[in-house]
Amino acid sequence: MKKLKKIPNFKSEGEEIVFWDNHDSTEYIDWSKAEHAIFPNLKPSTESISIRLSSSLLARLKELANEKDVPYQSLMKVYLSEKVDKELELSSHR
């Protein structure tokens, strides 16, 4: 096992960025000992879109959302996500 170099103390984030742009991290960090990290409080970025729905479909969605006591936009996101996941799973088996 090779001896690792000491990571310097940086005066700023910019200084650290320049350092890592010009140095190989494997000379400073033993990545084989790295642990998988989970950041449960991070929220994925979202993007607003406009979508036209028939009045009847929107009314049915709102009715379902009301029964489930959730905002209808949230319910729509769940339904869309489930359908996309299902379609991608099907297409990967073709």
CYANA upper distance limits for C-alpha pairs under 8 A (distance plus 0.5 A):
  4 LEU  CA     27 GLU  CA      6.06
  4 LEU  CA     28 TYR  CA      5.52
  4 LEU  CA     29 ILE  CA      7.20
  4 LEU  CA     30 ASP  CA      8.16
  5 LYS  CA     27 GLU  CA      6.48
  5 LYS  CA     28 TYR  CA      5.34
  6 LYS  CA     28 TYR  CA      6.72
  7 ILE  CA     28 TYR  CA      6.71
 10 PHE  CA     15 GLU  CA      6.64
 10 PHE  CA     16 GLU  CA      6.27
 11 LYS  CA     15 GLU  CA      7.05
 11 LYS  CA     16 GLU  CA      8.39
 12 SER  CA     16 GLU  CA      6.97
 13 GLU  CA     17 ILE  CA      6.68
 14 GLY  CA     18 VAL  CA      6.81
 15 GLU  CA     19 PHE  CA      6.71
 16 GLU  CA     20 TRP  CA      6.75
 17 ILE  CA     21 ASP  CA      6.58
 18 VAL  CA     22 ASN  CA      6.94
 19 PHE  CA     23 HIS  CA      6.63
 20 TRP  CA     24 ASP  CA      7.52
 20 TRP  CA     25 SER  CA      7.56
 24 ASP  CA     28 TYR  CA      8.07
 25 SER  CA     29 ILE  CA      6.37
 26 THR  CA     30 ASP  CA      6.81
 26 THR  CA     31 TRP  CA      7.50
 30 ASP  CA     34 ALA  CA      7.77
 53 LEU  CA     57 LEU  CA      6.92
 53 LEU  CA     58 LEU  CA      6.76
 54 SER  CA     58 LEU  CA      6.79
 55 SER  CA     59 ALA  CA      6.55
 56 SER  CA     60 ARG  CA      6.68
 57 LEU  CA     61 LEU  CA      6.65
 58 LEU  CA     62 LYS  CA      6.61
 59 ALA  CA     63 GLU  CA      6.61
 60 ARG  CA     64 LEU  CA      6.71
 61 LEU  CA     65 ALA  CA      6.55
 61 LEU  CA     72 TYR  CA      6.76
 61 LEU  CA     75 LEU  CA      8.31
 61 LEU  CA     76 MET  CA      8.04
 62 LYS  CA     66 ASN  CA      6.48
 62 LYS  CA     71 PRO  CA      8.38
 62 LYS  CA     72 TYR  CA      5.80
 63 GLU  CA     67 GLU  CA      6.82
 64 LEU  CA     68 LYS  CA      6.79
 64 LEU  CA     72 TYR  CA      8.34
 65 ALA  CA     69 ASP  CA      6.32
 65 ALA  CA     70 VAL  CA      5.70
 65 ALA  CA     71 PRO  CA      6.48
 65 ALA  CA     72 TYR  CA      5.48
 65 ALA  CA     75 LEU  CA      6.74
 66 ASN  CA     70 VAL  CA      6.80
 66 ASN  CA     71 PRO  CA      7.93
 66 ASN  CA     72 TYR  CA      8.07
 70 VAL  CA     74 SER  CA      7.31
 70 VAL  CA     75 LEU  CA      7.26
 71 PRO  CA     75 LEU  CA      6.97
 72 TYR  CA     76 MET  CA      6.63
 73 GLN  CA     77 LYS  CA      6.81
 74 SER  CA     78 VAL  CA      6.84
 75 LEU  CA     79 TYR  CA      6.72
 76 MET  CA     80 LEU  CA      6.53
 77 LYS  CA     81 SER  CA      6.47
 78 VAL  CA     82 GLU  CA      6.63
 79 TYR  CA     83 LYS  CA      6.68
 80 LEU  CA     84 VAL  CA      6.56
 81 SER  CA     85 ASP  CA      6.56
 82 GLU  CA     86 LYS  CA      6.66
 83 LYS  CA     87 GLU  CA      6.63
 84 VAL  CA     88 LEU  CA      6.57
 85 ASP  CA     89 GLU  CA      6.60
 86 LYS  CA     90 LEU  CA      6.73
 87 GLU  CA     91 SER  CA      6.62
 88 LEU  CA     92 SER  CA      6.62
 89 GLU  CA     93 HIS  CA      7.19
 90 LEU  CA     94 ARG  CA      7.38
